[in-house]
Amino acid sequence: MADFEIDDQLRRGMVRAWHEFLQAVDPLRADLSRYCRRLTGDVWDAEDLVQETLLRAFSHLSHVLYRIENPRAYILRMASNLWIDIVRHRMAEAEALTAHANDPSALAPSGSSPSSPLEVRDAGARLLQTLAPQERAALLLKDVFDMSIEETADILATTVGAVKAALHRGRSRLQDSNEGETRHARPSAELLDRFVERYNARDLPALLAMMSDTGIITMHGFHAESGRAAFERDRGWFYHNFYNPFDGSPSTLRWQVAVFQNEPIVLVFDSLDEALVSVMRFEDRDGRVERIFVYVLCPDTVAEIGEALGYPVRTLGYRFPFDVSAQA
């Protein structure tokens, strides 16, 4: 098979189109973030849903052969459908786990250890305590976003009668649930302490040595890079943490380890005014950093965490204030 290459002009065009799309939907981002936060009940899940919604809406545009008259409904419909799919998948997984707990030999591969029946029962209880996904979406659209029954039905791609039924069921079953419990694998606090210490000492070689060769850095909505060659490149993520992207002067950022929802995370402060400007989550493997999730362009997430931890916040907004496509 011949080597496959992606034309660089095509890549540059996609970068420009993506950032034009982000600029176009900027007025809708606060509503989208609020909607996803209420749907998921968890700050991290909400941001994941926001990013997946934007990606799906962007990619879906290439298949839309008509004018989108209501962009807000278009974006919220994407979020609703994604959330319903996610919950259905989780329910399928919970059913599989329950079957496995009842009969470990039925689903377990050879040599695997059975799941704890107590863990499975607790997971099932949490699922049962929440509303069905369509009921939750209908309640949010109608009661929180003050949409009409007809608008709600349009966004959920269903009938007015189905929305009324979902609202009735949802309101009658609504109750407190165990939301906000993270499913993210907690990283080693000791590893994060060393990583942050090395950054604050501006020791780039030591930071790079702590990265896994197969590591991935994801800046939600902006940039992703993977592998050692990407980490070491001149204008990569690490470089921009050491130098100001606007004028090349030394960075004034300061990193600090904190605990949020029982998970060690890294807070990023601007030492000029000690405002929280970003947060980061980590995954590790074999004593090295495997993944870094950067939330610098997720102002709603940064603001919620800053408020929860009692820090002043100064966010950059949903997009960097310079022409990103020119640097692609």
Residue pairs with C-beta under 8 A, 6 or more apart in sequence:
11 328
12 325
12 328
15 324
15 325
15 328
16 325
16 328
17 58
18 58
19 319
19 324
19 325
21 54
21 57
21 58
21 61
22 54
22 221
22 318
22 319
23 319
24 71
25 32
25 54
25 57
25 71
25 75
26 318
26 319
28 71
28 72
28 75
29 50
29 318
30 300
31 72
31 76
31 145
32 50
32 53
32 54
32 75
32 76
32 79
33 46
33 47
33 50
33 300
33 301
34 144
34 300
35 76
35 79
35 140
35 141
35 144
35 145
36 46
36 47
36 49
36 50
36 53
36 79
36 83
37 43
37 46
37 300
37 304
38 140
38 144
39 46
39 49
39 79
39 80
39 83
39 136
39 137
39 140
40 46
40 49
40 83
40 179
41 130
41 177
41 179
41 180
42 179
42 180
42 181
42 182
43 180
43 261
43 301
43 304
43 305
44 182
44 184
44 281
44 301
45 183
46 300
46 301
47 220
47 295
47 298
47 300
47 301
49 79
49 82
49 83
49 86
50 79
50 298
51 220
51 221
52 82
53 75
53 78
53 79
53 82
54 75
54 221
56 78
56 82
57 74
57 75
57 78
60 78
68 74
73 151
73 154
73 155
76 141
76 145
76 155
77 154
77 155
77 156
77 157
80 137
80 141
80 155
80 156
81 157
83 133
83 136
83 137
84 133
84 134
84 137
86 133
87 132
87 133
88 133
90 127
91 127
94 120
94 123
94 124
94 127
96 107
97 115
97 120
97 123
98 120
98 124
99 106
99 107
100 106
100 107
100 108
100 114
100 115
100 120
101 114
101 115
101 116
101 117
101 120
101 121
102 117
104 114
104 115
108 114
126 177
126 178
126 181
129 175
129 176
129 177
129 178
130 136
130 177
130 179
131 139
131 170
131 173
131 174
132 166
132 169
132 170
134 156
134 158
134 166
135 166
135 167
135 169
135 170
135 173
136 170
137 155
137 156
138 152
138 156
138 163
138 166
138 167
138 170
139 166
139 167
139 170
139 171
139 174
141 147
141 151
141 152
141 155
141 156
142 148
142 149
142 152
142 163
142 167
147 155
149 160
149 163
149 164
150 160
152 163
153 159
153 160
153 162
153 163
156 162
156 163
180 261
181 261
182 261
182 262
182 263
184 263
184 281
184 283
185 283
186 262
186 263
186 264
187 263
187 264
187 281
187 282
187 283
187 284
187 289
188 264
188 284
188 287
189 257
189 264
191 210
191 282
191 284
191 287
191 288
191 289
192 257
192 264
192 266
192 282
193 257
194 210
195 207
195 210
195 266
195 282
195 289
196 255
196 256
196 257
196 266
198 206
198 207
198 210
199 207
199 241
199 255
200 254
200 255
202 242
204 238
204 242
207 238
208 228
208 231
208 232
208 238
210 288
210 289
211 228
211 231
211 288
211 289
212 285
212 286
212 288
212 289
212 290
213 227
213 228
214 226
214 227
214 290
215 226
215 227
215 228
215 231
215 288
215 289
215 290
215 291
215 292
216 224
216 225
216 226
216 290
216 291
216 292
217 224
217 225
217 226
217 230
217 231
217 237
217 291
217 292
217 294
218 224
218 291
218 292
218 293
218 294
219 237
219 294
219 296
219 297
220 293
220 294
220 295
220 297
220 298
221 297
221 298
221 318
221 319
222 296
222 297
222 319
222 320
222 324
223 237
225 231
225 236
225 237
230 236
231 237
231 238
232 238
233 239
235 327
237 292
237 294
240 251
241 251
241 253
242 250
242 251
243 249
243 250
243 251
244 250
244 251
244 252
245 320
245 322
246 322
252 270
252 271
252 272
253 268
253 269
253 270
253 271
253 277
254 268
254 269
254 270
254 271
255 266
255 267
255 268
255 269
256 266
256 267
256 269
257 264
257 265
257 266
257 267
258 264
258 265
258 266
258 267
258 309
259 265
260 279
260 305
260 308
260 309
263 281
264 282
265 279
265 280
265 281
265 282
265 305
266 279
266 280
266 281
266 282
267 276
267 278
267 279
267 305
267 309
267 311
268 276
268 277
268 278
268 279
268 280
268 296
269 275
269 276
269 277
269 311
270 277
270 314
273 312
273 314
274 312
275 311
275 312
275 313
275 314
276 302
276 305
276 306
276 311
276 312
276 313
276 314
277 296
277 302
277 313
277 314
277 315
277 316
278 294
278 295
278 296
278 302
279 295
279 301
279 302
279 305
280 292
280 293
280 294
280 295
281 292
281 293
281 295
282 289
282 291
282 292
282 293
283 289
283 290
283 291
284 290
295 301
295 302
296 302
296 316
297 316
297 317
297 318
297 319
297 320
298 318
299 315
299 316
299 317
299 318
302 313
302 315
303 313
303 315
306 312
306 313
307 313
